[in-house]
Amino acid sequence: MNFKKPILATMALGLSAGSLAADGHMASDMTLVSWGGAYQQSQINAYSDPYVAMNPGVTVTWDESSAEAVAKLRAMNEAGSITWDVVDVVAADALRLCDEGLALEIDADEVLAPAPDGTSASDDFGDLLVGDCFIPQIVYSTTFGYRTDMVPAGVDAPNDICDVFDLATYPGMRALEKRPINNVEWALLCDGVAKDDVYDVLATEEGQEQALAKLDTIKDSVIWWSAGADTPQLLADGEIFMGSTYNGRLFAAIEEQGQPIGMMWDAQVFDLDGWIIPEGLSDERLARALDFVRFATDTQRLADQAKYISYGPARLSSAPLVGNHATLGIDMAQHMPTDPNNAANTFLYNYEFWADYRDDIDGKFQAWLAQ
Amino acid sequence: MSDTTGSGPMLAADGRPLKESLGRALRRQKLRALALIAPLLLFVLLTFVIPIVSMLIRSVENEIVETTLPGTVPAMAAWDSSTGEIPPEDVFQNLFFDMFNASEAKEHTKLGTRLNYENTGLASMFRTSGRSIDDIGEVFQDAIEDIDERWEEGAFWFEVMNGAGGDALVAERRARWEDLTDDSMAGDLGFTPSQAIIDLLPNTAAAYTDFAIWTVIDDEDVVAEEDPWEAVYAALAVDLRDPSRTAAIAGYQGAGADALQALSAAELPGLTFTEAFAELDEDWGKVDVWQTIEVYSPTYTPGYFLNSVDRELTIDGVQARPENEQLYVKLFGRTLWMSLIITTSCIILGYPIAWLLANLPVRTANVLMILVLLPFWTSLLVRTSAWKVLLQQQGVINELLVWLGFVDDANRLILMNNSTGTIIAMTHILLPFMILPLYSVMKTIPPTYLRAAKSLGATNWTAFWRVYFPQSVPGIGAGSILVFILAIGYYITPEIVGGTDGVFISNRIAYHISRSLNWGLAAALGTILLVLVMALYWLYDRIVGIDNVKLG
């Protein structure tokens, strides 16, 4: 842990000197960690392939361990050998890694590129710079998809979050994630709690009980998922009527596989995914990691990623550059969770709240599930 | 046999006493044997013994509170936690200096995470307090610098503080940093606090030494060129506000004496640390926060084990957790119960197959054996996912039953995402572990015994039950131990098909390892599981006898 300011300063010098200083003191290989699947492929297409094309000497290795990144980084740190250079994690994990001293603190304006019009990185990313270590990349959302052919005759397709809790009008199984996050917020919203009060209510014992009691009304009709791929599979097999998952998964099921699935964007929960750089890299590897991250999070690169997957770029300046899907050719802008038509009613994952209450509410939630 | 004869000890061919010669040969043999098993021994030690011991230690280890708050914890000894009052100012003062150092080293959030397991909300309390801990020191810094500009200079501070005789203090503070960060803090500081200053201003000397160590060793800067931390100004204010030091300061002759005397005469902010912390986060004024710190301040804690059995350590001793948080005892019970069911169904399904294998002609038996082993050679994940396809409501089994008319289309069977799913899939996956030992035991039972029994007038059933079955019991024993012990620690299958009431304790352990990062609790749960398995093994040995277990 004995580096910090001096190196950051050297780095800043190196960066301002541009590619001149580049290869001299940068490591020539780098291990990137991500989630695998279509998401990682979009990162390879948008970030690492162009980066390698610009820096032919660099070898990039991908690891698909993001789901266990926090535990693995902690184990690596205890063993004193960090083998990852840049790690893709959700913002909540980045906050946790930062708290644990496992991720490098980042000064956004120093490390990240400004927008093409000169707007500083911290303004361009705005509120999405959660915590001191997180470098945002995409905005994704957890939202509901439903089988269009299972909507009962004479009833409108579900378009309200509370339709999930309405078994009388919309009978059938639901799929919800096997953790309290998002589910308890939705439960409270549909139990008459105003959107602005949700977290204040959830911070109390009574509020937590209220949320679980609401979930209890549909408990017998819920399949609990733990992997993002579960809900699309359950929908495709007709096992469930509606289920929550990441919007990109639903996009793939609808547009790429042509499944009879509809999107219900109401009360979608925005969350962020992005990079962290592990604490404890050698100078050369840190230099390479910072160089890559600066490139991979610039305005054009973030917009490019949206060609391959329907997640919104984290920079304001990237939004106008979002174009058509690389193979399907459809306009991606309308499939972004941030598109005004989809974002009429949204929720932003409350990181501070869940950092505190995750273990507590999760304990109660699991005990409730086990009843 | 005696090793002596009438004429003295018996000698070997080389003239040494036979006993000694034999001993040497035996020792050499033992060494050779040891060398042969050394790789295995080393492997077992590295991959088995050490991880288990480290798991055991982790389940009780709780150093983090006293290494992060080395001044606060001893100061709290004087506080009576049962009065319902928050600790006195002295504790808050220590907390300030501890938190300041911890936030410099970015260790305070780790402690927050640790204590948050016990008292929700402490994670953000530590995070926000660490972020603005400088603000408290700045109050004093601004006041001191307003009175005398010289205190703005790093070089002036160095002149006042540097001297000789303070090596003991440096060593003590260095040890604290090392405990806090787990890093070496060795190296030349280019600074030694003067003994006169240590006597005159103990808090300031300690805070300045902390600053010096971190500045030189971690930031790699020169002490005299750096402006002291806000904490050093706060420490100076603490020392100067103490009326018992006024006389000594007035008589002080060393460097910067006039500046100190000027400060001593001036009015310094009366801000107490108790108020200051309440300003950072009002929860510092809550007695339950302090009780949590008090309860978890010892180096070793039974807390994780208590949590593993739905109890908790509180200021009033051990208590049951609230009903709506009780989970683990139920999960342990379910894990044992379902493992038992799975073992029983393996016996019921495996026994006839093993009998067929042992008694059919070799040609047919071989084909059957391949059928038994084939799933064994398929990836566990693939087999479990295949069960998903079979068991789901729109899956193969339900479709078939509906098509045959046994089940109504509207009321399809729920075969997965519950305990049924776990039992079905795990029975299938663990079946070979039952069949193989059963088969190898049955293979050794001569078929003539059965024939003899029948020729002596036994019915088929009597011949089987009285003659054949007792001889196959060792195989059942071996298979049951294998299946039961494997089942009790199973993780992936319950995770995929178990839903909510079909998950095991291992799923919770995995959650605490990879998601909540509560490794202490995971270790305690793992240790309990290990002890349970050993206890059951012991029980088995007492009832059935481990000698009655045969793998072939």
Interface residues (C-beta under 8 A of the other chain):
Chain A: M1 N2 K4 K5 P6 A67 E68 V70 A71 R74 R96 C98 D99 E100 G101 M173 K178 E209 I223 W224 S226 D237 G238 E239 E352 A355 D356 Y357 R358 D359 D360 D362 G363 K364 Q366 A367 W368 L369 A370
Chain B: K106 E107 T109 K110 G112 T113 N116 Y117 T120 G121 L122 A123 S124 R127 T181 D183 I217 D218 D219 E220 N324 E325 Q326 L327 K330 L331 Q392 Q393 Q394 G395 N417 E495 G499 T500 D501 R508 I513 S514 R515 S516 L517 N518
